[in-house]
Amino acid sequence: MDIISHLTRTVSPAVLEDDRSPAKKNLLEQFYAIFAARLADNDTYDRFANENIARDDQGFYDRVWTDGSHRDQIARELAGKHNVDVTAARGLIAMAAPLAFHEIKSLAGTTPVPQFLSDNLANYQHHIPAWASTVLPAGMLAATPAAGARISDTVSTAPLQHEEEPQGSFMKALLPIIGLIILGALAWALLRGCQETPEPVATPAATTQQAADDDGQTAVAADVEPASLRIATGENSELYACRMNVGDETLQTNVMDALTGVFGDETSKCRADVDDHFAIDMPAAAQLATILPIVKNVPNASMVIKGDNIIVNAPDAATLDKLVDDLQAAAPAMTVKAEGPLDEQSEIDNSLTASQAAMDDLGDNPDPRDVARALSLQVVNFEVDKAVIPDANKPLLDNAVALMEQVPNMKLMIIGHTDKTADADYNMKLSQERAESMKEYLVAQGADPSKLMTKGMGETDPIADNSTEQGRFRNRRIEFMVNDETVDANASADADVNDGMAITNDALDPDLNPLDSNNDDLLPDGDDATQGSAIDPTN
């Protein structure tokens, strides 16, 4: 885990605000390494382990280094190294310390912070300058590099010592040093340029999972999507919808603990996609205990946390403005924004592009879960009260059939969802019809009908609020899931408890009539069979 990069990405923007000076950014990077090494000391951490450290507690830095001379040395050395005013350096450090502390605690999860930082010492040790040995516990500085090893540009080294030589040989001795300085400067400039080159605007937001190999070098894994959390509240501020995408169970547990602390048993409705396709850290995780109560107090609100961004919505402008301001104050390291107006065509176009790109990236012998995830990215914008597949989705679905042939043992469940604008029974019926319509189209293009099952959820499984146009748009959706034994068991249990949410396949009643004499109905009991459906208007 690249702790320094994470802190630079989450804490530095909150400290620097509009001042994006490279010198101050680099000063903070080096301070984070020194700060992490200090917190790795059990005696130091135990002094405030049971304190509730506020994020704006600028006196916290004084409690980490109780020796005033050490604090002065840190500010003086960092200011001199990065050409920053000493007073300004002290202010930056004092602001950064409590924010960095909370982020490190979030990254550590259930692991004690000193142990977490000690286990990951090799990850940030090379950022610690030599002079810091006087303000840190013994053993925190990296060993002297072997010949030919790369020395971090953040590590201070003592001047080269040499014997006095006759004047005639002075230039000969100096030339190699000058050459090394020039080469070092060029290498440093190239490295910094690579690090500070901004990501192209059109590049999808993604992070990288990193780990140290046996040689201490940082190994970069494939790009991953940022971890995310999407929640919505109901009319009585209850937890109305909850989804998360996370990279491991540790992060899932941390997020669920925070949700349970605020919403209690209502968190049982949360659904999590835990997969190494997603990041294992969430920048806002440390602030969830503060963020979630703010959202809970706003009825019919929604919030999406993804990467460094928090996007929120609420039924009226005044409530939304206050929600944005309150969340920004609670999570200064995050960027909090109000959700923009709904642009349906843009949403559809972007979703189809993302879905096709995800399918193109699957490669040979794809994981069925990745296939289902890629197909679920598309927005299927059915006409009101209709279950006819839009023409815009058909090229993508045609490609999906070809993809399914590469995974012959894959079975998928197609799940239909609606918003809450109509009667619940009607919505259940409509969602089932839309799922069936999707299956029928895929089968018509060559998909094996025995490998596709359907389920209508109606309005019972929202992912957003139903009080805003944007929320209702997101709730009207088609999802794909891998239909394995676990899913079958869970779905069967759902069917037993929730009338009408039965899993279906071709062996079940083909005329969608819920009022016939058998007990394999695809639609909820009580629907008026004389009204038919968009799939079979005559039943």
Helices and strands as residue ranges (DSSP letters): H 3-10, H 12-16, H 22-39, H 42-46, H 60-64, H 68-82, H 86-108, H 113-119, H 121-124, G 125-127, G 130-134, G 167-169, H 170-196, E 207-212, E 218-224, E 228-233, E 239-246, H 249-263, G 264-269, E 271-274, G 285-287, H 288-296, E 302-306, E 309-313, H 317-330, E 335-338, H 344-360, H 368-376, G 391-393, H 394-404, E 412-417, H 424-444, G 449-451, E 452-456, H 469-475, E 477-482, H 485-497, G 529-531
